[in-house]
Amino acid sequence: MSAAQTTTADLPPARRQTSTGPGTGKTSAPRQRRRKGPGATPWLLLAPCLLIIVLVMGYPLFRLVSLSFQSFGKSELWGFKDAEFVGFDNFGKVLGDGVFWSVVLRTIVFAAGAVVLTMVIGMLVALLLQKVSGWVKALISVALVASWGMPIIVATAIFKWIFDADYGVLNYLMSRLPGVDMIGHNWFAGGPQGLAVIMLLVVWGAVPFVVITLSAGLTQVPKELEEAARLDGAGAWGVFRHVTLPILKPIIVMLTTLSVIWDMGVFPQVFVMRNGNPEAEFQLLTTYSYKQAFVVNDYSGGSAIALVTVLLLLAVVAVYMRQMLKIGEVE
């Protein structure tokens, strides 16, 4: 093969040129195809789900808002009187009630304690699962899934038996310790002890989800970064703080937000543990709203309390969205 043939073979194929008009030597680039947008297909696929959400949540939320601005009691419920629009009077009564603010404070303290315990215990168990053997990890995972799948009513009944004053297994085991006499001790004689027991019940049911989610997140932490941190002299806490924790931050923010929403909305644990009639020192926002609506028969007042609770939860969701947007900007 000659040098001329070699040079010709290495040249790329010539592009077809199109002239812009007759008599001009200029050429124009080939037209690019316009990309079509997704169109209405995603909305058509989401339509059944959106319709179900509107039907399941839309009307109850609309009814909740409308009741909170009306005077609605037992007479209005049975049709003896027409509901009257009272504006913000229900909210004025609720926000001006000292009992309501004590319930709000109790709910915030309860939710904060439950969230902190859930996240700390969940993180410790998730880290522990990374260090144990395969069969131990599988056994613990099965136990976590079993406790997570247990109905709340069943779990509450078990905790009632554990902390029972007369036949509780906890009082019996603690009384076996030297110098400890817990026989007949009533854990629900006061609000702080009783709410602590209910908090443990809530944490016990929430930890499995946190552990499973964090365990999945820990598998995404690069081992190379951990080894590099150890080579730089970082200990176990340093590796966790500077390597593991920043990578898990989006997951931790999501789990914390969900835990706050769930723990502020706790109802069946308190309701069943107190035999359907929680005392004043056990009232949380959910049970207090239920009491005002279905025990006192002040449906408009209960709706106002529920709407205030929804607004508090929306504030939590707003903080979560802000944190997630910040994380997205950093990444």
N, C-alpha and C positions, 0 to 999 in steps of 0.2 A: 504493500500500500504506500502510495506516495505521500509526501508532506501535505500537498494540497488536498488529497482525499481525506487525510486524517483531520485536518482543520475543518473541513466541511462536515465531517461526521460528528464533530463535537459541538457544532453550533445548535442551539435550540430551534425548534420549528418556528417559522415566522408566524406572527399573529395576523389574522385577517384584518385589514384596515378598511374602514368605511369612510367615504368622503362626506363632508358636511353639505356639499351642494355642488352643482355643476360648475366646472371651471375653477374650482378651488383645490389647492393641494393639501389643505388641512385635513386632518383626520380627527375623529372623536372616539373617546373610549366607549366600549360596549355598555349598553344600558344595564343598570343593576336592577334586579327584581326587588320590588318592594315586599317587605315581609308583612304578611297579614297578621293582625292581632289575634288573640285567642277568641275574640267574638263572644257569642252568647253561650258557648258550650260549657264553660265552667259554671255559669249561673244556672244552666239547666240541670247540671249534675248536683249542684247544691240546693236546688229548689225543694226537694222533699225534706231535707234536713232542716232548712230554714222554715218551712211550713210547720213542721212538728214543733220547733222551738217557739214559733209564734203561738201555736195552739196551746202548748203546755205551759208556757211561761208568760205569754203576752196578756191573755185575759186575766189570770190571777194578779199580775202586777198592776194592770189597769184598775181592777177592782180594789186592790189594796190602796192605791193612790186616791181613788174616788171616795172610799170609806173614811179615809183619814181626814177628809175635808167636809164630812157630814156629821150630823148628830144621828147616830144609828145604835139603837139598843134593842131590847127584846120586843118592844112594841112595834118598832119598824120591821123587825125580822118577821113577825107574824102578820104584818100587814094592817095593824090597827092604826098606824100613823104613817104619814109619808116622811121620808128622810129629808131633813132640812140642811141646806148648805150653810156651814158655820165658818168658812174660811180657815184661818190659822188658829182658831180657838183651841182645838185639840192639841196642837203642838205647843201652844202657850201653857196649857195645863200640864202637859208631860214635862216640858223643859223647866217649869217652875216647881216641880215636885222634887223634894229632897230625896225621897225613896228611889226615884228613878236614877238620880245621879249616883247614889250608893250602889245600885245595881250595875250601872255602867262601870264604875270603878272596880267592882268585884269581878265583872266579866273580863275587863282588861287584864287584871292581875292573874286571873285564872288562865286566860288564853296565853299570856306571856310565859307563865310558868310551864304550861303544857308544851308550848312551842320550843322553849329552851331545852327542856328535858328530852323531848322527842329528837331534836336535831343532835344534841350531844350524844345521847345513847345510840342513835342511829349511826352517827359517824364512827363511834368507837367500835360498834359491831361490824360495820362495813370494813374498817381497817383490819379488824381481827380476822375476817374471812379471807383477806389476802395473804395471811400468814399460815393458815392451817392447811392440812392435807385435803385432798380432793373429796374423800368420803365424809370427812367431818364437815366440810363446806356444804356438801349435798344434804347431809342430815340436818344441819342448821337451817338451810334454805327450805326444806320441807316443813320444819317446825314453824318457820316464819310465815310461810304461805298458809298453813293450817290455822294459825292464830289470826291471820289477816282475813281469811275467809269465814271465820266464825261469826254468826249473827250477833248483833249488838245486844239483843235481849238475852241470849244465852251467856255471853260474856259478863253481862251485868249480874245475872243470877249467880254465876260462879263467884264473882267478887263479893256479892252479898253474903254468900256462905263463908268465904275466907275471912271476912271482917265481922262476922256475926258475934254479938256480945255473949251469947250463951253457948253456941256450938261452933264458933269460928275456929278454924285450924290455926290461924295466926296467933290468936290469944293463947291457945294451948301450947304452941311451940315456944313462944316467948316466955311463958310461965315455967318452962323447963330449965330456963337459964337461972343460975344462982342469984338469989336476991331479987328476982323479978316476979311479980304477981299481977298478971293481966287477966285473970279469970273474971268474966263478967264486965270487962271494960267495954263501954259503948263508944265506938269510934264516931258515931253520928250525934253525940250529945251536943257538940258545938259546931259552928260553921267551918272554922279553919281546918279542923281534923277531917270532917266529913268531905269538904271540898278537896282536900289533899288525896283522900281515897278515890274520889271520882276523877281527879286529875291523873292518878296512876292508871285508872281504867282507860282513860282517853289515850294516854301515852302508850299503853300496852297494845291498843288497837292500831295506833298510827306508826309505830316504829317499824313494822315489817315493810311497809311501802317505802319508807325513807331508806332503809337498809338496802333493799333491792335496787332502788334507783341510784344510790351512791355507789354501790358495788359495780353497777354498769359503768358509771362515770370513772371509777378508779381504773378500769381496764384501759381507758383512753389516755392515761397519764404516761408519757414516754419514759421508759426506764433509763434512757440515756441522760435525760435531765436530772433524774434522781442520782445517778452515779456521778455525774459532773458535780453536783452539789456536795456529795459526800467527799469527793476528791478535794474540793475547796475547803473542807473542814467543817461542813455543816453537820450537826447531829440530827437525830430523828425529828425533833421539834422544828429545827431549821429547814429540813427538807419538806416537812409538811406545810410549814408556813409560807415558804418562798416558792415552792414548786407545785405541790399538790393542791393547796387551797386556791391559788389564782386560777388554775385550770378548772377546778370544780365550782368556781364562783357562780356561773350561770345556773347550774343545777341547784346550788344551795339557795340562791335567791328565789328560784321557782318553788322549791320545797317549802321554804320558810313562808312564802306568801300563801301557798295552799294550806299550810298548817294553821296560819292565823285565821283564814276564812273558815276552815273546818272547826277549829276550837272555839271561835266566837259564836258559831252556830250550833254548839252542843245542846241537844235537847233530850234524846231518849235516855242517855246515861243518868242525867239528873232526875228525870221524871220517873223512871222505873226504880232507881235506887231509893227514892223517897216515897215509893208506893203510890205514885200518881198525885201526890199532894206535897210538893216541896215547901219546906218552912221558909220564913222570911230570910234567914241567913244563908239559904241555899239557892236563892233566886238569881238566875242569870237573865240576860236580855231575852232569850228565847222563851224561857219558862215564865218570865214576868209578862211578856206580851200575851202568851197563852192564858195566863191567869186573868189578866184584865179583860180579855175578849170572851172567854168561855166559862169563867167562874164568876166574875163580877158582871158579866153580860154587857160590858162596855166595848162593843165591837169597834167603834170609831177610835176610842183610846188605844185599844190593842193594835189597831192598824197603824196609828201614828207611831207607836213604839217600834213596830216592825219596820216601818219606813225609815225611821231614824237609824235602825240597825243596818238596813240596806245601804244607806248613805255612808255609814262608817266603813262598811266593807268595800264600797266603791272607792273610798279614800285609800284603803289598803291596796286595791288593785291599781290605782293611779300611781302609787309609790312603786309598785312592782314594774309597771310599764316604763316608768322613768328610769329605773335601774337597768332594765333590759336594754333600753335605747342607749344608755351610756356604755354598757358593755359592748353593744354593737358598733358604736363609734370608735371605741378603743381598738377593737379587732379589725 
